[in-house]
Amino acid sequence: MLDKNYNICILGLGYIGLPTATLFAKNGFNVIGVDINSEIVDKISLGISPIIEPGLSELIKFVVENNKFKATTDYKKAIKESNIIIVIVPTPIDENKKSDLNAVVSACEMISSELKKDDIIIIESTVPPGTCDNVIIPLLEKNGLNAGYDFKIAYTPERALPRNTLYEMTHNARVVGGIDSETNNIVAKIYQKITKGEIICVENLITAEMIKLMENTYRDVNIALANEITKVCEQLNIDAITAINAANYHPRVNIHSPGPGVGGHCLSIDPYFIIETVENTKNPAKLIKTAREINENMPLYVSNKVKTLFKKHNKLLKNSKISILGVAYKANVDDIRETPAIPLIIDLKNNGCNVVANDPYVSDEKIKSIGAIPVSIDEALKADCVILITDHDEYKTLNPKQFKNNMFVCARPILNPADFRKENVIFIGVGRI
Ligand SMILES: NC(=O)c1ccc[n+]([C@@H]2O[C@H](COP(=O)([O-])OP(=O)(O)OC[C@H]3O[C@@H](n4cnc5c(N)ncnc54)[C@H](O)[C@@H]3O)[C@@H](O)[C@H]2O)c1
């Protein structure tokens, strides 16, 4: 049981902050959500979800109508009225692949100006190891209050999977790393209110920061391994997909599927936070860096398959019409952050192609923002060459008869290569060309 009534302020109402805010509100807390984007705040205030996430619209409506949750841009009032402040703002990388902590810094400055004695600050944004100790705490202490004495601070990373966020947030185990054991106990009790999962308390903030990065790095490295194995198999004229499936019958082997690269706000970014932290040390995370390079080269690998097909058919890439099926970074989501579609589109356009794209989840506006013309699926299937890079459910039932005898590069193992005319297609990972 919590022995105190807590009001929660959440800074950042995006893919993670908004579901977190609504779950705390549903479980009895009074929650004020703050976002600097007034469009997002206006939508939420009307009970509308700004993102596609199953169950979220209903939950927002419920907690807004029951006055347990309100969204605002007025951070001063929100922080003043709360005793728990949770930071869930974006932490992208810049053009040099270094962490961009601008949003975290600005959120901490907002908190620092209103920080009160006994407040509990919780950081959920993914950050390089050491950020809480070296960047966040000094910012919060600017107005004279001391971390660990006057206010508490903990880092607790989020592990939820888009499209299953609400289920995962209420069932996944959660790591908490506080400034001291008293903080760990309180923060564990707070999160136990929203998750049935185990709460694992670790000894300090930096350990919790590192755990989040280790998880996503583990996945990035394993995807890189699958992509590397696939390239090796193709070179040896081995069907990589069949070989991977067979290898996975080994009780302790689980090789992932190859794909067009890795995107999203986590897997394609978080490993860089480890790399930048240790790059000039005696252990500069070589494997992690190489995995990033392999995955970042995959869009170009896909583009080269297109070039191979054009060459084979004696066709010119310049002025051809190429369509991309799926621009979201993964199946059934509307998120295009760091999507492999972006470098692919850039490379095709650099080669003089006219690029169109279809995505049942992503808005036309977003498709245009990454340089492609949005089209219907029927229109997309008429292009000179079709490239499938996202395994949306809608594409799993594509029928070869829908294609117009055009070229097809399939970068996700969701269709049966045997159904397609051999000379027109390349399936990544299928050694048949
Ligand atoms: N998306 C995921 O699946 C996921 C999973 C685990 C962890 N994370 C981490 O959670 C953090 C947030 O990710 P996200 O996907 O929710 O980002 P997002 O871009 O969807 O949402 C962040 C929101 O914060 C707002 N914002 C920016 N600066 C602000 C400020 N100073 N005050 C208030 N609001 C501010 C933005 O307007 C935006 O609406 C990141 O560090 C990310 O790495 C994300």
The ligand as a MOL file (V3000), in Angstrom:
LIG
                    3D

  0  0  0     0  0            999 V3000
M  V30 BEGIN CTAB
M  V30 COUNTS 44 48 0 0 0
M  V30 BEGIN ATOM
M  V30 1 N 8.3530 4.4020 -28.3910 0
M  V30 2 C 8.7810 3.3220 -27.7640 0
M  V30 3 O 8.4220 2.2150 -28.1180 0
M  V30 4 C 9.6860 3.4470 -26.5400 0
M  V30 5 C 9.9000 2.3160 -25.7510 0
M  V30 6 C 10.7070 2.4240 -24.6350 0
M  V30 7 C 11.3080 3.6400 -24.3160 0
M  V30 8 N 11.1020 4.7220 -25.1090 0 CHG=1
M  V30 9 C 11.7490 5.9780 -24.7380 0
M  V30 10 O 10.7640 6.8590 -24.1900 0
M  V30 11 C 11.0730 8.2080 -24.5390 0
M  V30 12 C 9.8760 8.8320 -25.2430 0
M  V30 13 O 9.6430 8.1120 -26.4370 0
M  V30 14 P 8.2730 8.2480 -27.2290 0
M  V30 15 O 8.3170 7.2040 -28.2860 0
M  V30 16 O 7.1210 8.2840 -26.2890 0 CHG=-1
M  V30 17 O 8.4940 9.7090 -27.8590 0
M  V30 18 P 7.4050 10.6220 -28.6430 0
M  V30 19 O 8.1740 11.4550 -29.5810 0
M  V30 20 O 6.2940 9.7590 -29.1410 0
M  V30 21 O 6.7890 11.5270 -27.4870 0
M  V30 22 C 7.4990 12.4680 -26.7670 0
M  V30 23 C 6.6260 13.6760 -26.4850 0
M  V30 24 O 7.3460 14.5620 -25.6430 0
M  V30 25 C 7.0070 15.8820 -25.9980 0
M  V30 26 N 8.0210 16.7910 -25.4380 0
M  V30 27 C 9.2610 17.1050 -25.9150 0
M  V30 28 N 9.8980 17.9220 -25.0560 0
M  V30 29 C 9.0550 18.1380 -24.0120 0
M  V30 30 C 9.1210 18.8910 -22.8120 0
M  V30 31 N 10.2180 19.5650 -22.4870 0
M  V30 32 N 8.0650 18.8790 -21.9940 0
M  V30 33 C 6.9430 18.1910 -22.2950 0
M  V30 34 N 6.8080 17.4520 -23.4280 0
M  V30 35 C 7.8510 17.4270 -24.2520 0
M  V30 36 C 6.9280 15.8520 -27.5100 0
M  V30 37 O 6.1550 16.9140 -28.0130 0
M  V30 38 C 6.2730 14.4640 -27.7400 0
M  V30 39 O 4.8580 14.5700 -27.8460 0
M  V30 40 C 12.3340 8.1530 -25.4000 0
M  V30 41 O 13.4620 8.3870 -24.6210 0
M  V30 42 C 12.3400 6.7230 -25.9070 0
M  V30 43 O 13.6300 6.2730 -26.2070 0
M  V30 44 C 10.2850 4.6590 -26.2000 0
M  V30 END ATOM
M  V30 BEGIN BOND
M  V30 1 1 1 2
M  V30 2 2 2 3
M  V30 3 1 2 4
M  V30 4 1 4 5
M  V30 5 2 4 44
M  V30 6 2 5 6
M  V30 7 1 6 7
M  V30 8 2 7 8
M  V30 9 1 8 9
M  V30 10 1 8 44
M  V30 11 1 9 10
M  V30 12 1 9 42
M  V30 13 1 10 11
M  V30 14 1 11 12
M  V30 15 1 11 40
M  V30 16 1 12 13
M  V30 17 1 13 14
M  V30 18 2 14 15
M  V30 19 1 14 16
M  V30 20 1 14 17
M  V30 21 1 17 18
M  V30 22 2 18 19
M  V30 23 1 18 20
M  V30 24 1 18 21
M  V30 25 1 21 22
M  V30 26 1 22 23
M  V30 27 1 23 24
M  V30 28 1 23 38
M  V30 29 1 24 25
M  V30 30 1 25 26
M  V30 31 1 25 36
M  V30 32 1 26 27
M  V30 33 1 26 35
M  V30 34 2 27 28
M  V30 35 1 28 29
M  V30 36 1 29 30
M  V30 37 2 29 35
M  V30 38 1 30 31
M  V30 39 2 30 32
M  V30 40 1 32 33
M  V30 41 2 33 34
M  V30 42 1 34 35
M  V30 43 1 36 37
M  V30 44 1 36 38
M  V30 45 1 38 39
M  V30 46 1 40 41
M  V30 47 1 40 42
M  V30 48 1 42 43
M  V30 END BOND
M  V30 END CTAB
M  END
